[in-house]
């Protein structure tokens, strides 16, 4: 077992971190030296191949929650933690096959391009931009919390003020990546980070299996034994299903709600869907999907080995006592497997993961505000492209500052759990309206606006008044404050049906029917890609 007081060599960790930051920043500068246009900032000029974009989607999708959060969840909760890895992977299949390509074929820069295609522009774009900004902010909280816990672990910092300083540093780096590189620079960072992350996971998994004679059965039994040993662990049988969620009827419903959020959430995540605007053709978009599915599938299979390996070799008590709690499982496993240098490298990869994902999120949120609110709503679509990009850059700074503040409050939470809240908001606010828009010709402006706002407001309100925020030892505000009246940790079970219902009722109660010609054109575009990337005149 790794000693409680030993978390690697801080000097080595700082050097590795610095090398990663300098290397990725140099790449961003090199690939963005040419004079950029608005399309370069938003979509990288739509110049990436399917393989490149598949790597970038993988890099965007495999966030700190996938590496640190899921590994920690499996190490601490066993099979219950595997819900995250299975849910994240199944969700990507749903997003790529059902939503992503039609969205890419119909839109130009943002999700709102699709939702407003055959609707009244201003109300729908306002609603879509609002949901994009809220979802991006909640998602950023998880990444910032992961950054604080990771660097605190590596530098041996237990003081909350120092961890807050670390979160601030990550925010500054994130803003710098976006301001310098735009989507093109961010995409290259995503590709490099995806290769490093999967390579690191493969090496760690191989070492864990080597330690267990390449017997998965031996690994699982040993991890179970370590969990049940109360001298070294928490006394949990991590091979027992529903250990965490099967205690009461409410926890079982929480399990169902979390599953729904994990599976439906990515289909409404703006920063994942926006990735498909960076390829030139529908064929390349499909190639992107194939590459992403393969790479993400391989990674999530490896998280089972990493999580169980951490439970076996590091121990649950050691993991939970470390700065960052469950999020420290992967770095501590690397320390146990390969020593201080290996831990520094793996943690550097995790740090690059966080930087890349937050940069992608910031690009999405700033693009949504500049393109959908500033240009389409405030300037009636007549804003100068250079001025629009300038507004996007200013927005990215504001978002970065807000993310820093929010990340300080979220510090210490399991980031896979925080991501599940973002997924719930995305699945509630965006997915019903996206599916109605793509597949129901009768759907209209009132239905779209009602669906987005109902899903967004209900999800956020239920999260705020849930045990995830107050009234429980694991809550964000602890159990000293209690204003929770909603019994489920995740609101998806309630908020997603409400959003579908609101969209249906709003559509049927509106006397204004949708434009049938635009509906036909949208169907042709979404299925064939003909005219993709071109704005529609209303």
Secondary structure, 3 states (H helix, E strand, C coil): CCCCCCCCCHHHHHHHHHHHHHHHHHHHHHHCCCCCCHHHHHHHHHCECHHHHHHHHHHHHCCHHHHHHHHHHHHHHCHHHHHHHHHHHHHHHHHHHHHHHHHHHHCCCCHHHHHCCCCCHHHHHHHHHHHHHHHHHHHHHHHHHHHHHHHHHHHCCCCHHHHHHHHHHHHHHHHHHHHHHHHHHHHHHHHHHHHHHHHHHHHHHHHHHHHCCCCHHHHHHHHHHHHHCCCCCCCCCCCCCCCCCCCCHHHHHHHHHHHHHHHHHHHHCHHHHHHHHHECCHHHHHHHHHHHHHHHHHHHHHHHHHHHHHHHHCCHHHHHHCCCHHHHHHHHHHHHHHHHHHHHHHHHHHHHHHHHHHHHHHHHHHHHHHHHHHHHHHCCCCCCHHHHHHHHHHHHHHHHHHHHHHHHHHCCCCHHHHHHHHHHHHHHHHHHHHHHHHHCCCCCHHHHHHHHHHHHHHHHHHHHCECCCCCCCCCCCCCCCCCCCECCCCCHHHHHHHHHHHHHHHHHHCCCCCCHHHHHHHHHHHHHCCCCCCCCCC
